[in-house]
């Protein structure tokens, strides 16, 4: 029980720190203020993220790394640059 006050103090400190960081973040741009280039960029990043998530699920299912890698490459064809569907995309 003697550690309870210390644990509470640590929890409150971390909570306050997180709240301060959240306040210092700039507000996200509204969809109306985004250029077409930025909107396209966003959709590409989401498509790459989905491809990577699908690859992770493929590996979790027990499929071979080779098969999952081929599926990742197919999902990223024309979208990303690099052998592993890196987070660099075509501009």
C-alpha positions in Angstrom: 0.0 0.0 0.0 2.9 2.4 0.5 3.4 2.5 -3.3 -0.1 3.5 -4.0 0.4 7.3 -3.6 3.5 7.1 -5.8 1.6 5.2 -8.5 -1.2 7.7 -8.4 1.2 10.6 -8.7 2.9 8.9 -11.7 -0.4 8.2 -13.3 -1.6 11.8 -12.9 1.7 13.2 -14.2 1.5 11.0 -17.3 -2.1 11.9 -17.8 -1.3 15.7 -17.6 1.6 15.3 -19.9 -0.6 13.6 -22.5 -3.2 16.3 -22.2 -0.6 19.0 -22.7 0.8 17.3 -25.8 -2.7 16.9 -27.2 -3.3 20.6 -26.8 -0.1 21.5 -28.5 -0.9 19.5 -31.7 -2.1 21.7 -34.6 -5.7 21.2 -35.6 -6.1 18.9 -38.6 -6.9 20.6 -41.9 -10.4 20.4 -43.1 -11.2 18.4 -46.2 -12.2 21.7 -48.0 -8.7 23.2 -47.5 -6.8 20.3 -48.9 -5.4 20.4 -52.4 -6.1 17.5 -54.8 -2.5 16.5 -54.6 -2.7 16.2 -50.8 -6.0 14.3 -51.0 -4.4 11.8 -53.5 -1.4 11.6 -51.2 -3.7 10.7 -48.3 -5.5 8.0 -50.3 -2.2 6.5 -51.4 -0.9 6.3 -47.8 -4.2 4.6 -46.7 -3.9 2.1 -49.5 -0.3 1.3 -48.6 -1.3 1.0 -44.9 -4.1 -1.4 -45.9 -1.7 -3.5 -48.0 0.7 -3.8 -45.1 -2.1 -4.7 -42.7 -3.3 -7.4 -45.1 0.3 -8.7 -45.3 0.4 -8.8 -41.5 -2.8 -10.8 -41.4 -1.5 -13.1 -44.1 1.5 -13.9 -42.0 -0.6 -14.3 -38.9 -2.7 -16.9 -40.7 0.3 -19.1 -41.1 0.8 -18.5 -44.8 4.4 -18.6 -46.1 6.3 -15.3 -46.1 6.8 -15.8 -49.9 3.1 -15.9 -50.6 2.4 -13.0 -48.3 5.2 -10.9 -49.9 3.7 -11.7 -53.4 0.3 -10.5 -52.3 1.9 -7.3 -50.8 3.7 -6.6 -54.1 0.5 -7.2 -56.1 -1.5 -4.8 -53.8 1.2 -2.1 -54.1 1.7 -2.4 -57.9 1.5 1.1 -59.3 1.1 2.6 -55.9 4.5 2.5 -54.1 8.1 2.4 -54.9 10.4 -0.3 -53.7 10.5 -4.1 -53.3 8.6 -4.1 -50.0 5.9 -1.5 -50.8 7.8 1.1 -48.8 6.1 4.2 -47.6 7.6 6.1 -50.5 5.1 6.6 -53.3 5.1 7.9 -56.8 4.7 11.7 -57.2 
